[in-house]
Amino acid sequence: MLLTALLLTACKTNKNVVQDKNTTTSQIKNTSTTKEESKKDAMKAQITYLQKVYDNMLYQKNIVSKISFTIQSGSKDITVPGSIHMRKDDVIRLQLFLPLIGTEVGRLEFTKDYVMIVDRIHKQYIKEDYNKVDFLRDKGLNFYSLQALFWNQLFLPGYENVDNSQLDLLSVDFKSPNNTISTKKDAMSFQWSADKNKGLINKAYITYSSAAHGSSNLEWIYDDFRSFGSKQYPHSQALNFKTTATKEKKEVKVTIEMNGVSDEKDWENRTTVSNKYKSVSAEDALKQLMNF
């Protein structure tokens, strides 16, 4: 009887050990499964939201509008009328005019191949292939990056456009008042602040930090959204640029207020400069324009 009792006790103890082991293994598996499911749910939520932001992209191929252009730098504060002409994946052109008179005083033209600044007052211009600039090329910044900023869209450094298959290269922080979308490349970080419900981008923020070249940041603010076709487009865009890359800290603010946005397509997409104009350096041209 004593031996039987001991055997029964041993069997019961062994059974409990096996049950405890199986329970622990099951708990570990359940915890692992829960974490994996949570990770998948979080990724699904990110992609769903990024798709909403992506779907706000305009269908139009052209954006044309009269503008009020303001630039502030140091003691300079200049506001002039102008116009903007943009053709998707082709050109961005800003023209500035003398108030009341309407004579063109300056033109900025960005294409996939070059950037051109025309100074009508001093009859001079600059034309540079910015794809050959090491910093821009190495950081993946190009015409398409600038276009995305003007068109109120997401972009990825080094890519021409963002499509559905690339949305997982971006991350979303849902904790802030507006959702924050972000990505990085080397010493540069890119962020967009977007409305939680509509997915409209209301701010883009690009920062660069280097021990050798200081820090620079660009803040691009969007406001005054109005219907443009079936989508919404910001008729007010403000650019704040700060840098310590120069010997002294520099800050430039530009505001573009649009009036009468249309999808007009009957306009020339390239500027031809008269042979009476002389080619100058970018530094000299900008210095003269600011003095004016």
ChimeraX attribute file (.defattr): number of C-alpha atoms within 10 A of each C-alpha:
attribute: neighborCount
match mode: 1-to-1
recipient: residues
	/A:1	6
	/A:2	6
	/A:3	8
	/A:4	9
	/A:5	10
	/A:6	11
	/A:7	12
	/A:8	11
	/A:9	12
	/A:10	12
	/A:11	12
	/A:12	12
	/A:13	12
	/A:14	12
	/A:15	12
	/A:16	12
	/A:17	12
	/A:18	12
	/A:19	12
	/A:20	12
	/A:21	12
	/A:22	12
	/A:23	12
	/A:24	12
	/A:25	12
	/A:26	12
	/A:27	12
	/A:28	12
	/A:29	12
	/A:30	12
	/A:31	12
	/A:32	12
	/A:33	12
	/A:34	12
	/A:35	12
	/A:36	12
	/A:37	12
	/A:38	12
	/A:39	12
	/A:40	12
	/A:41	12
	/A:42	13
	/A:43	15
	/A:44	13
	/A:45	14
	/A:46	20
	/A:47	21
	/A:48	13
	/A:49	22
	/A:50	21
	/A:51	15
	/A:52	16
	/A:53	21
	/A:54	19
	/A:55	15
	/A:56	18
	/A:57	17
	/A:58	19
	/A:59	12
	/A:60	15
	/A:61	13
	/A:62	20
	/A:63	20
	/A:64	20
	/A:65	20
	/A:66	20
	/A:67	23
	/A:68	19
	/A:69	21
	/A:70	16
	/A:71	18
	/A:72	16
	/A:73	14
	/A:74	9
	/A:75	6
	/A:76	11
	/A:77	12
	/A:78	13
	/A:79	17
	/A:80	17
	/A:81	19
	/A:82	25
	/A:83	20
	/A:84	21
	/A:85	23
	/A:86	25
	/A:87	20
	/A:88	16
	/A:89	16
	/A:90	17
	/A:91	21
	/A:92	24
	/A:93	21
	/A:94	19
	/A:95	21
	/A:96	24
	/A:97	20
	/A:98	14
	/A:99	12
	/A:100	8
	/A:101	7
	/A:102	12
	/A:103	13
	/A:104	17
	/A:105	19
	/A:106	21
	/A:107	20
	/A:108	18
	/A:109	21
	/A:110	23
	/A:111	22
	/A:112	16
	/A:113	14
	/A:114	16
	/A:115	19
	/A:116	20
	/A:117	22
	/A:118	26
	/A:119	22
	/A:120	17
	/A:121	13
	/A:122	15
	/A:123	16
	/A:124	21
	/A:125	24
	/A:126	20
	/A:127	16
	/A:128	15
	/A:129	13
	/A:130	20
	/A:131	18
	/A:132	12
	/A:133	10
	/A:134	10
	/A:135	11
	/A:136	14
	/A:137	14
	/A:138	14
	/A:139	16
	/A:140	18
	/A:141	19
	/A:142	20
	/A:143	20
	/A:144	23
	/A:145	19
	/A:146	15
	/A:147	25
	/A:148	19
	/A:149	17
	/A:150	16
	/A:151	15
	/A:152	24
	/A:153	22
	/A:154	25
	/A:155	23
	/A:156	22
	/A:157	22
	/A:158	16
	/A:159	13
	/A:160	17
	/A:161	16
	/A:162	16
	/A:163	11
	/A:164	11
	/A:165	8
	/A:166	12
	/A:167	19
	/A:168	13
	/A:169	12
	/A:170	18
	/A:171	16
	/A:172	22
	/A:173	12
	/A:174	14
	/A:175	8
	/A:176	9
	/A:177	10
	/A:178	18
	/A:179	19
	/A:180	20
	/A:181	22
	/A:182	20
	/A:183	16
	/A:184	16
	/A:185	14
	/A:186	10
	/A:187	11
	/A:188	17
	/A:189	16
	/A:190	21
	/A:191	20
	/A:192	24
	/A:193	22
	/A:194	22
	/A:195	15
	/A:196	17
	/A:197	11
	/A:198	11
	/A:199	19
	/A:200	24
	/A:201	26
	/A:202	19
	/A:203	22
	/A:204	23
	/A:205	17
	/A:206	17
	/A:207	18
	/A:208	18
	/A:209	17
	/A:210	11
	/A:211	6
	/A:212	7
	/A:213	12
	/A:214	14
	/A:215	18
	/A:216	20
	/A:217	19
	/A:218	19
	/A:219	18
	/A:220	22
	/A:221	21
	/A:222	22
	/A:223	15
	/A:224	13
	/A:225	14
	/A:226	13
	/A:227	11
	/A:228	17
	/A:229	12
	/A:230	10
	/A:231	14
	/A:232	16
	/A:233	22
	/A:234	21
	/A:235	20
	/A:236	18
	/A:237	20
	/A:238	18
	/A:239	18
	/A:240	17
	/A:241	17
	/A:242	16
	/A:243	20
	/A:244	15
	/A:245	15
	/A:246	11
	/A:247	8
	/A:248	8
	/A:249	12
	/A:250	14
	/A:251	16
	/A:252	15
	/A:253	18
	/A:254	18
	/A:255	19
	/A:256	22
	/A:257	20
	/A:258	20
	/A:259	14
	/A:260	9
	/A:261	19
	/A:262	15
	/A:263	16
	/A:264	15
	/A:265	14
	/A:266	7
	/A:267	9
	/A:268	8
	/A:269	15
	/A:270	13
	/A:271	12
	/A:272	6
	/A:273	13
	/A:274	10
	/A:275	9
	/A:276	8
	/A:277	15
	/A:278	14
	/A:279	14
	/A:280	13
	/A:281	12
	/A:282	14
	/A:283	9
	/A:284	12
	/A:285	18
	/A:286	16
	/A:287	10
	/A:288	12
	/A:289	15
	/A:290	13
	/A:291	7
	/A:292	11
